[in-house]
């Protein structure tokens, strides 16, 4: 099976778009043999990894300086603009190298080549991402998370073992069906929240994405913790679990990019950004672990065999241990909230731009759920063919 580096090199060799880097032309070096065991390739067409274009690194600072305020050319919080700039300047395959404390980053802007990379991954792919989170889980809080790995910030055997433990209960259709009604209840609360915050022109506030984050957090909590946090309530007390989680998740996303892409001073001493980051992760971990501990105590008091009504958390706790549940919950919150929110925001935005498509979707919803008190279930969810098409088309449009 081909490694990602070989796939990227082959993809670059197939690219027909020849562009100029800001300081030097793209050069084709003598071809290199991929690696032992790779599928046969035509070495005359394969360009070496070193020839992939990208921004030139400076001595000592590498390319990390590009993310510094005032002097930098890229903003971490505007990754979409950074990606657009890289594509326009360097073409469909770009290498961002010499980021202090991190391996190279290769950007692919061709859907077919992205598919090839993912389909060609080995059983235990190398994904050395988020060293700050890896340090938090496996060094700073090792007593809580242990060696159970997780699905983010780890790779290799630990990643594979953890995924093996959790993928079966997570991917079972019967497990997903359990959450149709709870997720619908959360969606209803989100709609009520939208109605409450609209102005006289029926417009939502400019920070509407924060409301979507709350909906996403509430939805994930229903799955990961078997609990309603109440994130969409009209008023949240500052000391409530819901508000603390909302604040912590916001702090995490605000600071993780700075820690990952800027000069990693946190490796030398605890910077203010690092302290905020750690405190935010501790809040997410402490709230999650409290609910998980409560669920474990309930199972110990009232043990019963797993059946079709058993939740994901119950299955994880009975089949593994609390540390696995801690890891899974933290990872679900960290990778699920922002990605889900971005997808929903894009879908709503595209529907707003295309009122005719919005009307067509509304007619389908009326047909599947004809009455005001009609509810979603495992059967009628499959009837939303146009809704599925809207979601897929938005993701295709936004990503590619």
Secondary structure, DSSP 8 states (H G I E B T S, - for coil): ---HHHHHHHHHHH-----B-SSSB----------TT-----TTT---GGG------BTTTBTGGGGSTTT-S--GGGHHHHHHHHHHHH-SEEEE---TTS--EEEE--HHHHHHHHHT--TT------HHHHHIIIIITHHHHTT---SSS--HHHHHHHHHHHHHHHH-HHHHHTTHHHHHHHHHHHHHHHHHH--TTS---TTHHHHHHHHHHHHHHHHHTS----TTSS---TTSHHHHHHHHHHHHHHHHHHHHHS--GGGTS--HHHHHHHHHHHHHHHHHHHHHHHHHHHHHHS-----TT--HHHHHHHHS-HHHHHHHHHHHHHHHHHHHHHHHHHHHHHHHH-HHHHHHHHHHHHHHS-STT----TTGGGG-HHHHHHHHHHHHHHH-
